[in-house]
Every structure is written in structure tokens, then in C-alpha cells.
């Protein structure tokens, strides 16, 4: 333990030095540079905003100059045009109103003609007394100066803002901007007067400058304050104004205990100076905030780094202990956990358990793979092309150059049928078999009392028929040696694609129907039987055999193909009409015979139409409808039988799922079928495998018992049929997303 603690301390010191020294050097360097960058960005941003204010207000003032010049040249605003009569006076007022609308900063627009007692505005014509006493009440001294300037100025004049009572109900600070008409003329005949609200200018400046807590000043060419907006009356601000040289740029000053930042821009167009005066803390607020944030981040990273060094050093000092703790937490030690605290022994035991579990999983997968292949091959034999393609993709071993099907009869003689144990032994031998360069895949056919063997020929051979004979002979010899039986084997024709094996399968089934003509132990080829010709029927026995067998198998596609082939053959015959009708009625009789054996369809409208045919096309159409209905009923009957059998099997599983002796082999012996057939049947009817079905029953039983009782979970799991606790917990978590204990706690809390 001491060595381990010393190792931990050594790791900690080394990690702290490795992390802290480069971090501090790099952090300080980045911090200083980042502060300078942010400070420069703030200076540039404030300067840019102030320049925007300058540019905008310069544009507005310059617009007023252009407006006044335009008015001076407007013939509608001459003394003669304005004072000619009342109508012309009204037109002058309208014209002034239109000029006022061209500016956003004007409080009022006036036109005064020298030596006149009245003045024109955008609102009307009033006397000077009304203007100065009722509309705009100036202080007495300012009023006299205003009237004097109005009559005497010869140059453009802008007066600083003064308080004015507007129409007696509100006080505003207004700037007066006067333009003589004509400017710089020794004898101007009038004056254009602009009244500008100081708050309009300062609000524009503050809106463009953003959240400003200081003061905004607008100074004229000689440094007089034209307009000002501030949030507090501080004499220190006025002292700054007195001390600060009005230069474009930023000036920092300290007055008393407060530091102020002054930034100004002088317009080259108007000569005015735009100035911001604010506390330095506000001016550098973002810098100060950034410094605090950067310091906090660096300190946080430093603390995290030290904690990380502490954690990593601890982990490095005891990796074996951490690994064991992890395996214990994950439940991976399982049955290998022992009393000894030797971590290496525990880990080795966990690895052994994991290897054992992997082998078991591989074994289960290999056990399930044949069942899945069996099911897909069975569906392919019954006409499902997609299942054949899926089986070929899933199990490349089944792929070959061509394929054919051998059907092995369960009948050993006219009365004896191979028993359940014999069928199971047959399945075990022929489930996967190799013979004459062919790979065979066996499938039990319970309804047909036969065994189908799908043969995949891996290599191209010059004589396929000889290859079939060798394969069939090898299978027959194998059955004779292993089981001591001589079964009749029917061999279908060769097909080049796996999806076409249903035709070869039907041909094989049709062939073993001739068991009465041949003793047991023979191999019959469909091609040989098909060459036989019935002189009374004049069509191929092969087509008739496929037609009859496919009708019994409910393979509608093969059945219709065979029917069309026979009818086409009849159509080409050169016989008398009476003989042709005889042949056709013989074909109809064959269908009626199958219908009688199946006990269905004799009262169908399609059956009556088939028996009353007039032409071959009538027969083709009506017989096709009858065949389709027969196939539907046969398929429905097969499904019903399989469903009944599956219902009995699942009922038995539901009753015995808690038993650890329950298996496919036990069920197969009980229901007199093979284990593979039961597995295929359960998957077909329930959509799950036998193992998954039983597992879900046990999981549902455990869930119900956990929620309805307070019994120990281990006891409930064992009672449900599981002896391996860790295996069940993993399966339960995979199914429900929680362990049994977590599931019980969650459901009971809700």
C-alpha cells in the first residue's frame, strides 16, 4: 500500500508540473494579448460609432443648407409671390410645409421678409409678436437678440440651444439656424429660419452610440456648446470640458477621485465637434468584464487541471483495482468470482467467463442458423422467390451453378410409414449432406409424408443427369447403411436459379406418386415419367403430373403453367372434334376428381362454367378460375392445420415454460414431428424462434411476480426456469432496458 501511495504522489507531482508550468506561461501570454485585442476593438468600435454620428448629423445639417439654398432660388417664395394676396400666402405656407417634410430634425421652418411684421411658417402666417410670445416664448434677452438677428444677419448663423416655451405648455431647448436670402449678400431681402430641437440631435447621437451613461456634447467651431445631453449634473464634467483639448481621438483625464474618458471627433464639413464624456469604468466596461471573465476561466482551468492530475495519478496508481471494480460493477465476474482478492486471478476468471459466454453465443447462433435456413428453404419450395434469394444471401454455402430437388418418401411399403424417431434420424442424417459434388439441405414435409432434399451443384459437370444419378445413389446408400431403409426417391429436373426450385420440388413429389409401379429402393426421375405418353389423352404425362401435384400443393403459378401447356398441346392436335372434346372432358374430370378428394368446389359457379365450356379459351379461363380457388382453399387448409398444431404446441409451451427440461426435442417426441419442423412452425406462426418465445414468457412471468409480490428476485428468476442468473439479467436488460431490480423499483415508484 505504501509503494502504491508513493507512486500516486509521484504521479500527482509530475502531472501538476507538466500541466501547471506550460499552462501558466501560455495562459499569461494569451491573457495579455487578448486584453490588448479587446481594448483595441473597443476603441475602434467607439470611434466608429462616433464617426457614424458625425457623418449622419453632418448630412442632416448639410441637407438644411441645401434646403435653404433651394428655397432662396424658389420663385414661389419671393416677397412678391408670397405677399401678393391671401391665396398666394396660402400657397407659400404649403410650399414651406413641403420643404419641412424633407428634414427629420426640424421643429419648425420659417421664412421672414425684412421689414415685415409677419412671418411665414409651415403652419401658417403669423406676426412676430405671436411667434415670440405665443408660439415660441424665448427668454427676454434671447427674444430681443432673436428678433434682431432675424432682421439683420448677412451670414449663416447657428445659435446654441436655449430653453423655449412652445405654445405655453411645454419647454424645449431649441437651436436656431438662420440663413439670409441671399447668403453673403450685402442687402438680403429675407431670412430662412430653422428651429431644431436639441433632444432630437442628442437622442439620435445616443441611439447610435448605444447604452451610454455619460454626456453627449455638440460644439460649434469656436467651442460653444450647441447641444448637450447628460444623465447627471456633475461639475466635474464641466471641469473636464474646460481642461480637455478638443482634439479628434480619445483623452483620459482624472478629476478628483473619478476618472473620465473623453472621446471627440471634429467634422471637416461643418467644423463642429462631437464629444462623448463618460466614466472610464463604463468606457472600458467590456475590457474590465473580459479581464474578470478571462481570470475566472484561467483559474477554473487551473483548478480542473489540478483535479485532473489528481484523478489521473490515482487511476494510474491502481489500474488493476479499477479494472476489477469495473468488472464487479458490470457483473462480468460472474461465477469466476472467488474469495481470493488477487486481482489478476479475478480478471483471468472474468476473461474465461467471457470466452465461455462467447462460445455459447456462437453455438446458439449456429444452432439457430439451420432453423432459419430451413424456414426460408421451405417457403422457397412452396413458391416464395424472395425467401430463396434471402436464403442464398444469408448462407452462401447453398449457392451453386444449378439446383434440383430429391423427394424421399416416408412410406416403406404400402401400409407402413416411417415413424417419428425414424423421421428425426432421417433429418439428422440429411439435414446437411454432401454427395457427388453436391451440397444437400433437408426439409421435413409433414403434410406430404415425405422429406425434401434441396441439392446445390457446386461445379459445372458435362452430364447433369449422370450427376443426379450419382447423388441419388449416394443418398440411397447412405440411408441403407445408416438407417437400414430403402425409400423411394423422386428426383425433379435441373433448374439454374434457386428461386425456381419449387417446380423441381413439385416434380419430385409427383414422381413418388408412382410408388405403386416401382418397388421400394428405386430412384425415379421426373424426366423419365414425363416421357410417357397416354394415347387416350395425347398430352404430356409430365404436365399432367405437375398439374395435379401443384394443385395439391397449392402452388398456383406452377399449376397454371402446366394447365396452359396441356391446353396449348391440345390446341395443336389434328383430331376430330369429338375426340378433342373427349380429351378436354378428361382434363376436366381430373380436376373434378381432385375437388371430390378435397370435398370442395362442386357447387361453385366457376365449376359449372368449366363443365359447360364451348371453346378451348372458355375452358382455359374457367379452369384457371377453378384452379385459383382450389389453391386458395388448399393453402388455407394447410395454414389452418399448421395453426392448430402450432396452437397445441404453444399451449404446451405456455404450460411448461418454467421447466428447465423443456426443449424442441421433447416437444418433437410428444407431437410426433421433428424438432426442425416445430421450430419452423413456431417461427412461421408467431414470428419468433422457440428460444425467443420461451424467453419472453419467462421475462413476462418474472415481471408479473416482481410487481405482485415482495419475494427475492433471485428466487423468482430460478422459479421461472433460469439457473444462470447473470445470463437472465443480461437478457432482461436487453429486452426491457433495465435490470430486474431497477425495473421493480421504477414500476413500484410510479
N, C-alpha and C positions, 0 to 999 in steps of 0.2 A: 504493500500500500504506500509506503514512504517513497519508494522508487517511482511509483506511478504519480504521486503528488509532486515530486521534484520534476518529473517530466512535464507535468501540467504547468508548473511555474515557468520552466524554461520555454515552453511553447508560448505562454502568455507574454513574457517579456520580449521574446523575439518578434512576435506578431505585432505588439504595440509599437516597438521601434520601427519595424518595417512599414507600418501604416502611418504612424504619427509624424515622423520626421518629413517624409516627402509631402504628406498632406499639409502640414503647417507651411512649408516653403511655397508650395504651389497655391495653397489657399490664400496666403497673404498677397502673393503676386496677382492672382486673379481678382482679389477683393479691391486692391488699389486701382488696378486698371479698369475694373467695372465701374467704380465710383467716378473716375475721371470721365469715362464714356457717358455715364448717365448725366453728370454735371454739364458736359458739353452739349448733350442732346437737349437738356432743359434750357440752357442759354439760347441755343438755336431756335427751339420751339417758341420761347417767349419773344425773341427778336422777330421771328417770322409772324407771330400774331400781331405784334405792334406795327410791323410793316403793312400787314393786311389792313389794319385800322387806318393807317396813314393813307394807303392807296385808295381805300373806299371813300374816306371823307374828302380827300383831295378831289376825287371825282365828283362828289356832290357839290363842293364849293366851286370847282371849275365849271360845273353844269350851271350854277347860278350866274356866273359871269357870262357864259354863252347865252343864257336866257335873257339877261339884261341887255346884252348887245342886240339880240334879235328883236326885243321889244323896242329898242331905240330906233331900229330901222323899219318897224312896222307902221305903215301909213295909216292904219286904223287906230293907232294910239297917239296920233299927233294932237296938239291942242285944238286945232280946227275941227278934226274929225270927232273928237271926244265931246266938245262943248257946243256943237252946232245946235242940237236940240235934245229933247228928252230921249228920243229913240236912239240917237247916236250915243248918248251917255249909257243907255242900257246895253247897247252892243259892245261898248268899251268894257263894261263890267263882265259881260260874258267872255270877252276875249281874255281878260285878266284871269278869270276862273280857269280857262283852258290852260293858260301858262302855268298857273299854280299846280295844276294836276301833274305837271312834268317833273316835280321835285317831291321827294319823300320827307325832307327835313323842314319844310316851311310851315310856320304857324299862320302866317298871313302874307299877302302880296299886295303892294300899294303902288299907285302912280300919281305923283304930285306935280302939277304945273306951277312954276314960280309965280308969286304974287297972286295966287288964287286962294280963296277962303275955303275951298272944298278940296277933297282928296278922293281919288278913285281907288276902290279895292275890289277883290274878287267876290265880295259880298254886296257891294253897292257903292253909292256916292254919299259921303258924309262930310260934315265940316270938320275943320281941325280941332275945334273945341270938343265936338262929340268924340273924335278919335282919341284925344288925350285925356278926356275927363270921364267918358262913359265906357268906351270900348277898351282902351288900354290906358290905365291910370298910372303914369310914371311918377316917381318922387319929384318934388317941386323943382329942385335944381336940375335933375336929369331931364325934366319936361322942357324947361327953357332951352337947355342945350340941344335937345332933340329937335325942337321946332326951328332953332337957329340953323342946325346942320341941314335940315330938310330944305331950307331956302337958299343956303349959301354954298354948300360943298361943291368943289370943282373936281375932286378926285374920289376914286373908290375908297370907301371908308367902312371898316368893321369895328363896331364898338363892343367892349366886353359886356358880358351878361349882367343885367341889373334886375332887381325884383319889380314886377309889374302886376297890378291888379287887373285881371281880364274880366271885363263886364261885371265887375264888382263882386263876383262870387268865388273866384279862385286866384291864387297868386302863383305866378310862374316867373322863372328867371329867363329873360329873353335877350338874345343878341340882335343888334340892329346892323343890317348890312345895306349900305346905301351906294347906289350907282347913279352919277349925274348923267343926264341925257342932253348932249352927247358927252362922253367921258373926255377929260383933258381939254374940253372946250372952254374958252375964256368966258363965254356967255351961254351956259347951258340953260335950256328952257324948261327943264323938269328934273325930277329925281325918281328913280325906281327904288322902292323900299322893300327889303326882305326882313321879316321878323322870324327869327329862328329860336325855337325852344331849346334851352340849354340841356334839359333832360333828354331830349331827342338825340343829341350828339353823344352825351355821356353814356346813355343806355346802349346806343349802338356800339360804343367802344367797349363797354363792359360785357355785352353779349358776345362780341367777337373775341374778347380776351378770356372768357370763361369765368370760373369761380374765383373772383377777385375780392379780397378783403381789405385792400388798401385804398388809395385815392388815385383818380384819373384827372390829369390836367391837360388843358388845351391852351397853349401860349401863342401870342402873335409874334411878329417879327422883332419887337423890342422887349419881349419877355413879359408882357402884361398877360394876366390870366383872362382868357376869353371864356372858358367854361371849366367847371370843376365838379367832380362827383366823389364824395368820400363817405365812409361809414362812421367816422368819428372825427370830432373837432379836437385835434391834438396840436398844441402849439409846436410840438417837436416836428411835426410835418412841415409847418411853415418855416421852421428853422432850417430844415433840410433844404427847402426850396431856396432859402437865402444863401446857403453855403454851397450848394451844388452848382458846378459849372454845367451849363446846358450844352452838353456835347452828345452826339449820337453814340450810343453804347450804354454800357452798364457802369454805374458808380456805386460803390459801397461806402456808407457813412455811418458813424456811430454818434448818436446824440444822447447823452446821459447814459442810462442803463439799457436802452433799446437800440438794436441795430436795424437799420432800414436799407433796403435795396432800391436804388433809383435807376430806371431804365428809360431812355428817351430816344426819339427819332425825329429828325428835322426834315420837313418837306422841302425839296428843291423847287416845287411848283408854286406853293403858297408862302413859303418862308415860315410856316407855323411849326411849332414844336409839340409833339405828342409825348406825354410823360406818364409813367406809372411809378407810384411811390407805395411800397408795401413793406411790412415787416420781413426781415431776412428769413425768419423761420418759415413764413409762408412761401417766400420766393424759392427757397431751397427745400421745400417740404418733401418733394419726391426723392431728393438726394438723401435727406435725413431718414426718410422711411426706408429707402433702399439700403442704407447703411445698417439700420436696425434689422431689417429682414435678412440681409446677407450675413450679418454677425450671428443671428439666430440659426440660420441654416448651417453655417460652418460649425457652430457649436453642436448643433444636433447631429451633424455628420460625424463629428469627432466622437461624441458620446456613443453613437451607433457603431462606429469603428472599433472603439474600445470594447463595447459589449460583444461585437462580432469576434474580436480577437479572443475574448474570454470564452465565448461559446466554442469557437473552432479549436482552441487549445484543449478545452475539456473533451471535445469529441475525439481529437487526435490522441489524447492520452488513454482513451479506453474504447477503441473501435470494436473490440471483440464483445465487450459488455453491451455496447449499444446495439450490436447486431443481434445478440441473444435477446435483449429486451424487445427489439422489433419483432423477432420471430415469436416470442411469447405473446405480444400484443396481437399479432396477426393469427395466432392459433396454429402456426405452422410446425410447432414442435411435435404435436400430436402424441402418438404412442411412444415416440422415442425419448420423451422427457423422463429423466431419471433423477434419483436422489442426489447424485453427484453434481457439484456446481462447476464442473470442468466445462468451460465454455466451448472448447474445441470438440469435446465429446457431444455436447448438445447440438452444436452446428452440424457435426457429421451425422448425427441421428436425424436431424431435420432434412439434410440432403438425401439420406437414404429413404426417408418417408416421401419426399418429393419425387424421387426416382420411382419408387413403388407406385405412387399415385399416377405418374406419367405412363408407366407401363400398363396400369389398369385402364387408364383412359384410352390408350391406343388399342388395348384388347377390346374394350367396349365398342370403339369405332369400327374395328374390323368385324366384330360380331354384328353390328348394325348395317354395315355396308352390303352384305349379301341380301339382307332382307329388303333394303331399298331397291337393289338391282332386280330382285325377284318381282317386286311390285311393278316396276317400270316395264320389265320384260313381259309380264302378264298383260299389262294394258296394251303393249305393242302387239302381242299376239292376238288381242281382241280388236285391233284396228286403230289404235291411237298412235298416229305418226309422231306427234310431238314427244310422247313418252319415249319412243325408240331413239329419237335424236338426243333427248336428255340423258338417257342411259349410256349412249355412246360417248357423250361428252364427259359424263361423270366417271365412267370406268373404261379407260382406253383399252384395257385388256380384251374387251368384247369386240373391238373393231377388227375387220378383216377385209379381204378382197371380195368375198361373196359369202352368202349365208344360205342355210337350209334348215328345216326342222324335222326331227325324228320324233314320232309319237309312239310310246311304249304302252301297250295295253296292260291293264291290271288283271285282266282275265287270264287264268292259267288253263282253263278248259271251258266247256260250255256252261258249267254251273259254278265253278269256283272262282272267287275274286280275291286278289291279293289283300291280305289283312292289313290292319293299321301298323303293326310292327314291321311287316314286310315293306309297306309304303315308306315308312320312316327310314328303314335301312336302304331302300332304293334311292331315296332322296339324299341320304348321306353319301352314297357312292357317286351319284350322278349330278349332285349339286354343282360341282365344278370338276370337269374331267377333260382329259386330253386324249385324242385318238386320231391317228393317221394325219398328223399336221393340222388338226382342228382343235379348237377350244370349244368345249360344250358347257352350257348353262342350263341346269334342270329346273323345271317348274311343275309343281303338282297341280293337276286339274281334277278337282273333286267331282264336279258335275259330270264330266266326261269319263270318269273312271279310267283315267289314263295319265301318263307322265310325258310332258313335252320337253324335248332336249333341243335347245337352240344351238346350232353348230356354226361357228365362225371359222372360215378357212383363211389362214394367215398368209399363205403363199399361193401364187398362181401355179396351177397344175395343168398339164396338157389334156388330161382326160378327167373332167369333173365327175362323170358317172362312176368311173373306177374309184375315184377318191371317196365318193359317197358309200360305195360298197365296202371299201376298206374300213371306213369309220363305223358303219353299221355293224360289220363283222366284229370289230374290236369291242364295241359296246356289248354285243350279244355274248361274246366270250367272257367279258368282264362280269356280266350278270350271272352267267352259268358258273363261273369259278367262285364268285363271292357269295352269291345267294342261292345257287343251285336251281335257278328258274330258267325256263325257255319261253320268254314272252314274244308275242308277235310284234314286229316293229314296222310301222308305216313311215315311209320317207317321202317328203314333199320335194318339189322341184327347186332348183337353184334360183336365188334372187340376188341381184347385185347391190341392193341397198337394204339396210336393216329395217327401214320403215315398211318394207314390202313383205316382211316375214309372216304377216297374218295370212297371206294367200298360201304360202308353203305350209303353214300350220293347218289350215283347213284341208289342204290336200292330204296331209299326213293322217288327219282324223278320218277323212273319207276313205282312205286306203284300208285302215284297220277294220272298217265295216265288212270287209271281205274275209273276216276270220273264219267263216263257215266253210269257205272254199279251200282254205290252206291250214295245215296243222300248225300247232304252236312251234315256235322256233324259227319261223320263216321271216325273211325281210322282204317286204313288198314295196315296190316303187310306184309312185303315182303315175309316172310316165308310162309304165307297162300297163297299168289298169286302164289308163286313158286311151290307149291304142285299140282297146277292144271296141268293136262296133256292133251295136244292136241293129240287126237288119230290119226289124219292125219299126224302129224309131228313126233311123237314118241320121242321127246326130251323135256327137262325141260322148262316150261314156264319161270322159273326164269332166266335161262341162256339166253333165248331169250330177256327177258325184259332188263337185264343188258347189253346185246349186243347192243340193239337198243338205249338205253338211253346213254350209254357210247359213242356210235358213235355220237350222237347229242351233247354230252358234250366235244367231242374231247379228251377223256381220253383213249389214245391208249393202255395202259397197261391192264386196265380192259376189254376193248373191245376185245383184242386178247385172254385174258384168257377165256372169255365167248365163243368166237368162237372155241377155241381149245376144250373146254368142250363139246360143241354141236357136233363137228365133231368126238370126241372120242366116244360119246354116239351113234352116227350113225354107227360108225365102229363096235360096239358091237351088233348091231341089227341082228337078224336072219330073214331076209325078202328077198323077191325076188329082183333081180337086178333092175327090172323095178320100184318097189316101192321105193327102196333106191335112185334111180336117181330122182324120183319124189320129195322125201324129200329134196334132195340136191338142186334141182332146186327151191324148195320153199324157201330155205335159201338164194339162190342167188337172188330170186325175192324180198325178204325182203331188201337186200342191195340195189338193183336197185330202190326200192321204196323210200328209204331214199335219194338216189342220185338224183332222179327226184324231190323230195321235196326241195332239196338244189340246184337244177339246175346246176349240175356239174358232170363230170366224165363219161358221157355216151360214149364219143369218146376216152377215154383213152385206150392205148394198154393193160393195165392190166385188164380193164373191158372185153375186147374181150376174153382175155385168160381165165378169170374167167367163162365166159359163154360157153367156149369150153372145159371145163375140161374133162378128161378121167378117172382119179382116184381121190380118196379122198385126196391123197397127192398133186395132181395138184390143187385141189380146195383149200386146206389149204394154199398152197404157194401163189396162185394168189389172193385169197380173203384177205390174210394178207397184200399183197401189196396195194390192193384197200383200205382196212381199213386205212392203214398208210397214204395214200394220202388224204382220206376224212378227217381224223383227222387233218392233216396239214392245209387243206383248211378251215375247220370249225374254228380252232384256229386262223388262220389268219383273218377270217371274224370277229370273236369276238374282236380281237385286233384292227381291223380297226374301228369297231363300237365304241369301247371304246375310241380309239384315236380321232375319230371325235367328240364324246361327250366331251371328255377332252379338245379338241381344242376350242370348243364353250365356255366351262366353263372358260378356261384360258383367252380367248379373252374378256369375260365379266369381269373377274378379272382385266385384263390389263386396261380396260376402267373405272373401278370403284374403283381401289385400294386406291384412295385418300379419298374415303368416309369412315367416321367412322361408318357407318351403314352396311358396307359390312361384311357378316358372312356366315358360312356354311348353316345356316337355311334359309337365304334369297335366296341363290343360289339353295338350295334343292326345295324350293317352286316354283322358276322360271322354273327349268328344270324337275319338276315332278318326282324327285327321293329323296331318304332320304339323310340326312346330312352325315351319315356314308359312304354311297356309294360314294358320291362326294369326301370325304376325302381319301377313299381308292383309288379311281380312280386317283386323283391328285398325290398321292404318287407313285402309280404304273407307271404313265406316265412321271413324272418329277423327281422322286427320292427325292422329298422334301415334307414336310407336307404343308397343306394350309397356316398355320401361317407363316412358313419359306418362302414360295413363296411370300406372300404379303409383308412380312418384307423386302425381298431382292429388290422387286420392289420399295418400298418406299426409301430404302437406295440409290439405283441407281438414283432415281429421285432427292433426296437431293444432292447427289454428283454432278450431272449434273447442277443443279440450282446454287449451290455454285460456281462452276467454270465458269459459263457463265454469272452470274450477281453479283452485289455487295450488294444484299439485305441482311438484317439481318438474321442470321442463325435461330433464334427462329421463325421468320415469315415463313421461308422455311419449317421448320420441321412441324409446325402446318398445313401448306397448304398440306403437304404430307400425312396427315391423323393421325398424332400423337398429342395427347393432353398432355401426360405425358412427359415433356422434359427430366427429369433425366433418365427415362426408355429408351427412344430412344438413348440418348447419350451412355448409357452402351451397348446397342445392337450394335450401330455403332462402338464403340471402340472394341468390341469383334469380329466384322466382319472385320474391316479394320486395327486394331491395333493402331488407333489414334482417338482422339476426332474429331468432325466435324470442330472445329476451327483449330486444328493442321493440319488436312487433307487439308483444304483450303490453309493455309499458305504454307505448303510443296509443294503442286501441283503448286501454283502460282509462287513460287520462282524458281521452276525447269523450 
